Amino acid sequence: MNSTTPSESRKARAARRAGEFPPAPEPLAVPVFDSHTHLDITVHEAGVPGGATAGDPVEALIGAAAKSGVDRLLQVGVDVASSRWGAELAARHPAVLAAVALHPNEAPRLSDLDAALREIEALAAEPRVRGVGETGLDTFRTGDEGRAAQEHSFRAHIAIAKRYAKPLIIHDRDAHADVLRVLDSEGAPDVVVLHCFSGDAEFAAECVRRGYLLSFAGTVTFASATGLREAAALTPPEQMLVETDAPYLTPVPYRGRPNASYLIPLTMRALAGTTGTDLDTLCAAVSANGERAFGPWR
């Protein structure tokens, strides 16, 4: 997720485009999972595909994903409330696992950051919570005055991930070198996921060398993302994940419209083309990576 609180213009756009989800793509023959989605924010900002109002909107999003061959989801928290919501959803829904954290742009805003971190740590102990994130560093939206709080929060999340032996899911925006510096300083958990990977080939090579998982979003389909496609091309299939970051980062040709997990096939097909890998083979690898990193969903 690129920010924790949408700007007024983003809120206005979300209101205007509610229900304007893209049509469903051709389903994947080999199922994959969405390694990073925000079902709560999607419902709040954009609704559900088709603008349906009857029934449970979260169930509608999960069902639409399943029809596209996206049969498992990782619901990611960005603050205490959304982390608790995700943990509760995962506890009752077999297709959903949860990750819990304070988003890096949230950390400087909190009056009692350590109290919030204690709540995240308590949630991280739950069995259906399988990741700690999204945490990390963001120098794009948070200025110098918030950097210390961000880094304190990031280091605390690393400790939580290691304490509970759960994957660390990193939000890295314009902070590649500092993210690696902190990971080196603290010692990385066994599983590290670079959410919505945004680096170039050089940074990708460094992350691959360290054994991290690189999760690619709809941004890899953008015309301007040549460097990102170069990064994807050198990422081994066994270190690749795919995500939506829904409701954001909708893949081409629907950029600017709401995103949801059912659109993962568009990104998977782009990744298969970029890497020169057979689509079904890549789907099988991504799916296996998810089970290896987060454990079984069911």
C-alpha positions in Angstrom: 0.0 0.0 0.0 1.4 3.4 -1.0 -0.1 5.4 1.9 -2.2 4.8 4.9 -4.6 7.7 4.4 -5.8 8.5 0.9 -5.7 12.1 -0.1 -9.0 13.9 -0.6 -8.5 13.7 -4.4 -8.0 9.9 -4.1 -11.1 9.6 -2.0 -13.1 11.6 -4.5 -11.8 9.5 -7.4 -12.7 6.3 -5.4 -16.2 7.6 -4.8 -16.7 8.4 -8.5 -15.4 5.1 -9.7 -17.1 2.8 -7.1 -18.4 -0.2 -9.0 -16.3 0.5 -12.1 -14.1 -2.5 -11.7 -12.6 -3.9 -14.9 -14.1 -7.0 -16.5 -12.9 -10.3 -15.3 -9.9 -11.6 -17.3 -9.5 -15.2 -18.6 -9.0 -17.4 -15.5 -5.7 -19.0 -14.7 -5.6 -22.8 -15.3 -3.2 -23.2 -12.4 -4.3 -21.4 -9.3 -2.2 -18.8 -7.5 -2.6 -16.6 -4.5 -2.6 -12.8 -4.0 0.3 -12.2 -1.6 -0.8 -8.7 -0.7 -4.4 -7.3 -0.7 -6.4 -4.9 1.4 -10.0 -6.2 1.3 -11.2 -3.7 3.9 -9.9 -0.7 2.0 -11.1 -2.1 -1.3 -14.7 -2.4 0.1 -14.5 1.1 1.7 -13.0 2.9 -1.3 -14.3 1.1 -4.3 -17.0 -1.4 -3.3 -17.2 -4.7 -5.2 -17.1 -5.7 -8.9 -20.4 -4.9 -10.6 -21.4 -2.6 -7.7 -23.3 -5.4 -6.0 -24.8 -4.3 -2.7 -26.5 -7.5 -1.5 -24.7 -9.9 0.7 -21.2 -9.7 2.2 -18.9 -7.5 0.0 -15.8 -9.3 1.3 -17.2 -12.6 0.3 -18.0 -11.2 -3.1 -14.3 -10.1 -3.5 -13.0 -13.5 -2.4 -15.5 -15.3 -4.7 -14.6 -13.2 -7.7 -10.9 -14.0 -7.1 -11.6 -17.7 -7.0 -13.4 -17.6 -10.3 -10.2 -16.1 -11.9 -8.0 -18.8 -10.4 -6.9 -16.8 -7.4 -7.9 -19.2 -4.7 -6.0 -17.8 -1.7 -5.4 -14.3 -0.3 -3.1 -12.6 2.2 -5.0 -9.8 3.9 -2.5 -7.2 5.1 -2.9 -4.8 7.9 -1.6 -1.2 8.0 -2.6 -0.2 11.6 -3.9 -1.8 14.7 -7.6 -1.7 13.6 -7.0 -3.2 10.2 -4.6 -5.8 11.6 -7.2 -6.9 14.1 -9.9 -7.0 11.4 -7.6 -9.1 9.1 -6.8 -11.6 11.9 -10.5 -12.0 12.7 -11.3 -12.6 9.0 -8.5 -15.1 8.6 -9.7 -17.0 11.7 -13.0 -17.7 10.1 -12.3 -17.9 6.4 -10.2 -20.8 4.9 -9.1 -18.8 1.8 -7.6 -16.0 3.8 -4.5 -15.6 5.9 -3.5 -12.4 7.6 -0.4 -10.2 8.1 -0.3 -7.6 10.8 1.7 -4.4 11.2 1.8 -0.6 11.4 2.5 0.9 8.0 5.7 2.9 8.0 3.7 6.1 7.3 1.5 5.3 10.2 4.3 5.0 12.8 5.2 8.8 13.0 1.5 9.7 13.5 0.9 7.6 16.6 1.0 9.3 20.1 2.1 6.0 21.7 3.9 3.9 19.1 5.2 1.4 21.5 1.7 0.6 22.8 0.5 0.0 19.2 3.5 -2.2 18.6 2.6 -4.3 21.6 -0.9 -4.8 20.2 0.6 -5.9 16.8 2.9 -8.4 18.7 -0.1 -9.9 20.4 -1.9 -10.3 17.1 1.2 -11.8 15.5 1.0 -14.8 17.8 -2.4 -15.9 16.4 -2.2 -19.1 14.2 -3.9 -17.7 11.1 -1.6 -14.6 11.2 1.2 -15.7 9.0 3.1 -12.5 8.3 4.4 -9.4 9.9 3.8 -6.5 7.6 3.5 -4.3 5.9 6.4 -2.5 7.6 9.5 -0.9 6.4 10.6 2.6 5.3 9.0 5.2 3.1 10.9 8.4 2.4 8.5 9.5 -0.3 5.5 10.4 2.0 7.3 10.8 5.3 9.8 13.6 5.8 12.9 13.8 7.9 10.9 14.5 11.0 9.3 11.1 10.9 12.3 9.0 9.9 13.3 8.0 13.4 9.8 6.7 14.3 9.7 4.8 11.0 13.0 3.1 11.7 12.1 2.3 15.3 8.9 0.7 14.1 10.6 -1.2 11.4 13.2 -2.6 13.8 10.4 -3.6 16.2 8.5 -5.4 13.5 11.7 -7.3 12.5 12.0 -8.5 16.1 8.4 -9.6 16.2 8.8 -11.5 12.9 11.8 -13.3 14.3 10.3 -14.0 17.6 7.3 -15.8 16.1 9.2 -17.2 13.0 6.8 -15.5 10.6 7.6 -13.8 7.2 8.5 -10.1 7.2 6.6 -8.1 4.6 8.4 -4.9 3.6 7.0 -1.7 2.3 10.0 0.0 0.6 9.4 3.3 -1.1 12.5 5.3 -2.2 14.4 3.6 0.7 16.2 0.6 -0.9 19.6 1.2 0.7 18.2 2.0 4.1 15.9 -1.1 4.1 19.0 -3.3 3.5 21.0 -1.4 6.1 18.3 -2.0 8.8 17.9 -5.7 7.8 21.7 -6.2 8.0 21.8 -4.4 11.4 19.0 -6.4 13.0 19.5 -9.7 11.1 16.8 -10.6 8.7 14.1 -13.2 9.5 14.2 -16.5 7.6 11.6 -15.2 5.1 11.6 -11.6 3.8 9.1 -10.4 1.2 9.7 -7.2 -0.7 6.0 -6.1 -1.2 5.2 -4.3 -4.5 8.8 -4.6 -5.5 9.9 -1.2 -6.9 13.6 -1.5 -7.4 15.7 -1.8 -10.5 17.7 -4.8 -11.7 20.7 -4.0 -9.5 18.5 -3.9 -6.3 16.7 -7.0 -7.4 19.9 -8.9 -7.8 21.0 -7.9 -4.3 17.6 -9.1 -2.9 17.8 -12.3 -4.8 21.3 -12.9 -3.6 20.1 -12.5 0.0 17.3 -15.1 -0.6 14.4 -12.6 -0.3 11.1 -13.1 -2.1 10.2 -10.4 -4.6 6.5 -9.7 -5.0 5.4 -8.0 -8.2 2.2 -6.0 -8.6 0.3 -4.4 -11.5 3.1 -1.8 -11.8 5.1 -4.4 -13.8 2.6 -3.9 -16.7 3.0 -0.1 -16.8 4.7 1.3 -20.0 7.1 3.3 -17.9 8.3 0.3 -15.8 11.2 -0.9 -18.0 13.5 -1.2 -15.0 10.9 -3.1 -13.0 10.5 -5.6 -15.9 14.3 -6.0 -16.0 14.2 -6.8 -12.3 11.5 -9.4 -12.8 13.4 -11.0 -15.7 16.3 -11.8 -13.4 14.2 -13.0 -10.4 14.2 -16.8 -10.2 10.7 -18.3 -10.3 11.3 -19.8 -6.9 11.8 -16.3 -5.4 8.8 -14.6 -7.1 5.4 -13.7 -5.7 2.5 -11.8 -7.3 0.1 -9.3 -5.6 -2.5 -6.7 -6.2 -2.0 -4.2 -3.3 -5.8 -3.8 -4.0 -7.5 -1.5 -4.5 -4.4 0.2 -5.9 -1.9 -0.4 -8.7 -4.4 -1.9 -11.2 -2.6 -3.5 -14.2 -2.7 -2.2 -17.7 -5.0 -1.9 -19.6 -7.2 -0.8 -16.6 -4.8 1.4 -14.8 -6.7 4.0 -12.8 -9.7 1.8 -12.1 -10.1 -0.2 -8.8 -8.0 -3.2 -8.4 -9.0 -6.5 -6.8 -7.6 -10.0 -6.5 -9.5 -11.3 -9.5 -7.3 -9.2 -11.8 -4.1 -11.2 -10.8 -4.2 -13.1 -14.1 -3.3 -9.9 -16.0 -0.1 -9.5 -13.9 0.7 -13.2 -14.0 0.5 -13.2 -17.8 2.7 -10.1 -18.0 5.3 -11.7 -15.7 5.3 -14.9 -17.8 6.0 -12.8 -20.9 8.7 -10.8 -19.2 10.5 -13.8 -17.8 10.0 -16.0 -20.8 8.4 -18.7 -18.6 5.4 -20.8 -19.4 2.4 -19.4 -17.6 1.2 -22.6 -15.9 4.8 -23.3 -14.8 5.2 -19.8 -13.3 1.8 -20.1 -11.6 2.8 -23.4 -10.0 6.1 -21.9 -8.8 4.4 -18.8 -7.3 1.8 -20.9 -5.6 4.5 -23.2 -4.1 6.4 -20.2 -3.0 3.4 -19.0 -1.1 2.8 -22.3 0.7 6.5 -22.5 1.6 6.6 -19.0 2.9 3.2 -18.7 4.7 2.2 -22.3 5.2 -1.0 -24.0 4.1 -4.1 -21.9 3.9 -6.4 -24.9 4.7 
